[in-house]
């Protein structure tokens, strides 16, 4: 199977897409109970969301890294996700986009969303030869994420630890190519 070098792969429905985040108990517990992000979640900080479950597992060490002991599956509206992608700017300058460094820098300062393309991960968390998306939400994007886009928050920490213990691929969330255009 040929996988494009950059492709959004995610679990999604006609209405929602699932992104993952890892937090401490202090943030995750209240969010799961409320079904949305509440204090002590900080709206004034950039928050990174990842549609790839395995990339999240790499980032949080299967829910073992300090401050990332709880993994949340955050179901958000596709409308919100698409808005974020359409308002995103690469987090680093890439001359192959055709824009000058000065143009990119201006766009970066105005953009409420950052895009990073990181190596997708295998079940053993080794890098694969293609990239997965993560989006950094700030300013207006964080406000929309918290107040408008979030449909449900589910704690998937037990799932993460169960997969880590036996590396059973049948337990992984089913992720497929997301049909909308890939951002820069």
C-alpha positions as CSV (number, residue, x, y, z in Angstrom):
1,X,0.0,0.0,0.0
2,X,1.4,3.4,-1.0
3,X,0.9,6.1,1.6
4,X,1.4,9.7,0.5
5,X,4.3,11.4,2.3
6,X,1.9,13.9,3.9
7,X,-1.6,12.7,4.7
8,X,-4.2,13.3,7.4
9,X,-5.2,9.9,8.7
10,X,-7.9,9.8,11.4
11,X,-10.9,8.1,13.0
12,X,-13.9,10.1,11.7
13,X,-17.6,10.0,11.0
14,X,-19.7,12.1,8.7
15,X,-19.9,14.7,11.4
16,X,-16.8,14.4,13.7
17,X,-13.1,13.6,13.7
18,X,-11.2,12.3,16.7
19,X,-8.0,14.0,17.8
20,X,-5.8,13.0,20.7
21,X,-4.1,14.9,23.6
22,X,-2.3,13.8,26.7
23,X,-2.6,15.6,30.0
24,X,-2.0,15.3,33.7
25,X,-4.8,14.1,35.9
26,X,-5.4,17.8,37.0
27,X,-6.5,18.7,33.5
28,X,-7.8,15.4,32.2
29,X,-10.0,14.5,35.1
30,X,-12.1,17.7,35.1
31,X,-12.3,17.6,31.2
32,X,-13.6,14.1,31.1
33,X,-16.2,14.8,33.9
34,X,-17.4,18.0,32.2
35,X,-17.2,16.6,28.6
36,X,-15.3,19.7,27.6
37,X,-12.1,21.5,28.7
38,X,-12.5,23.5,31.9
39,X,-10.2,24.9,34.5
40,X,-7.3,24.3,35.0
41,X,-7.0,23.9,31.1
42,X,-5.3,27.1,29.9
43,X,-6.9,28.8,26.9
44,X,-4.0,31.2,26.6
45,X,-1.5,28.5,25.7
46,X,-1.1,26.7,22.4
47,X,-2.7,23.3,22.5
48,X,-1.6,20.6,20.1
49,X,-4.0,18.0,18.7
50,X,-3.1,14.9,16.9
51,X,-5.4,12.8,14.7
52,X,-2.9,9.9,14.8
53,X,-3.3,7.6,17.8
54,X,0.2,6.1,17.4
55,X,1.8,9.5,17.0
56,X,0.2,10.5,20.3
57,X,1.4,7.3,21.9
58,X,5.0,8.1,20.8
59,X,4.6,11.6,22.2
60,X,3.3,10.6,25.6
61,X,5.2,7.3,25.9
62,X,2.0,5.2,26.1
63,X,0.7,7.5,28.9
64,X,3.8,7.3,31.0
65,X,5.5,10.6,30.6
66,X,5.1,13.1,33.4
67,X,2.2,15.5,32.8
68,X,0.9,13.2,30.0
69,X,-0.4,10.2,32.1
70,X,-3.9,10.5,30.8
71,X,-4.7,10.2,27.1
72,X,-7.9,11.8,25.8
73,X,-9.8,11.1,22.6
74,X,-11.4,14.4,21.8
75,X,-14.2,14.1,19.3
76,X,-14.6,17.5,17.5
77,X,-16.8,18.6,14.6
78,X,-15.4,18.1,11.1
79,X,-16.4,21.7,10.4
80,X,-14.1,22.9,13.2
81,X,-11.3,20.7,12.1
82,X,-11.6,21.9,8.5
83,X,-11.6,25.5,9.8
84,X,-8.4,24.8,11.7
85,X,-6.7,23.2,8.7
86,X,-7.8,26.1,6.4
87,X,-6.4,28.7,8.8
88,X,-3.2,26.9,9.4
89,X,0.4,27.9,8.7
90,X,3.5,25.7,8.7
91,X,5.3,26.0,12.0
92,X,8.6,26.3,10.1
93,X,9.6,28.0,6.8
94,X,9.6,25.7,3.8
95,X,10.9,27.3,0.6
96,X,9.2,24.7,-1.5
97,X,5.8,26.3,-0.8
98,X,6.8,29.2,-3.1
99,X,6.3,31.9,-0.5
100,X,9.1,34.1,0.7
101,X,10.4,33.9,4.2
102,X,8.9,37.3,4.9
103,X,5.5,36.3,3.5
104,X,5.6,33.1,5.6
105,X,6.6,35.1,8.7
106,X,3.7,37.5,8.3
107,X,1.3,34.6,7.8
108,X,2.7,32.8,10.8
109,X,2.1,35.8,13.1
110,X,-1.5,36.1,11.9
111,X,-2.4,32.4,11.9
112,X,-4.2,30.9,15.0
113,X,-3.2,27.4,13.9
114,X,0.3,25.8,13.3
115,X,0.9,22.7,11.2
116,X,3.7,20.2,11.9
117,X,4.2,17.1,9.9
118,X,6.0,14.5,12.0
119,X,7.0,10.9,11.2
120,X,4.0,8.6,11.6
121,X,4.8,5.7,14.1
122,X,4.5,2.0,13.9
123,X,3.0,-0.1,16.7
124,X,6.6,-0.3,18.2
125,X,6.7,3.5,17.9
126,X,9.5,3.5,15.4
127,X,9.3,6.2,12.6
128,X,7.6,5.3,9.4
129,X,8.6,6.9,6.0
130,X,5.5,9.1,5.9
131,X,4.2,12.0,7.9
132,X,1.3,12.6,10.3
133,X,-0.3,15.9,11.0
134,X,-0.5,17.7,14.3
135,X,-2.2,21.1,14.7
136,X,-1.2,23.7,17.3
137,X,-4.2,25.7,18.2
138,X,-3.9,29.2,19.7
139,X,-6.0,32.3,20.2
140,X,-9.2,32.1,18.3
141,X,-8.7,28.5,17.4
142,X,-8.4,27.4,21.1
143,X,-11.5,29.4,21.9
144,X,-13.4,27.6,19.1
145,X,-12.0,24.2,20.0
146,X,-13.2,24.5,23.6
147,X,-16.5,26.4,23.1
148,X,-17.8,25.2,19.7
149,X,-16.0,22.2,18.2
150,X,-15.7,19.7,21.1
151,X,-18.5,17.1,21.0
152,X,-17.1,14.6,23.5
153,X,-14.0,13.8,25.5
154,X,-13.2,10.1,26.3
155,X,-10.4,8.9,28.5
156,X,-8.5,6.2,26.4
157,X,-5.6,5.8,28.9
158,X,-6.6,2.2,29.6
159,X,-6.7,1.4,25.9
160,X,-3.3,3.0,25.4
161,X,-1.7,1.0,28.2
162,X,-3.4,-2.2,27.1
163,X,-2.0,-1.8,23.6
164,X,1.4,-1.0,25.0
165,X,1.3,-4.2,27.1
166,X,0.6,-6.6,24.2
167,X,1.0,-4.6,21.0
168,X,-2.2,-6.0,19.5
169,X,-2.9,-4.1,16.3
170,X,-6.6,-5.2,16.5
171,X,-7.1,-2.8,19.4
172,X,-6.0,0.3,17.5
173,X,-8.6,2.9,16.5
174,X,-9.4,2.5,12.8
175,X,-7.8,5.5,11.1
176,X,-8.3,6.2,7.4
177,X,-7.3,9.0,5.0
178,X,-9.2,12.1,5.8
179,X,-11.0,13.3,2.6
180,X,-10.2,17.0,2.7
181,X,-7.1,18.6,1.2
182,X,-3.9,18.4,3.1
183,X,-2.5,21.8,4.4
184,X,0.9,23.1,3.5
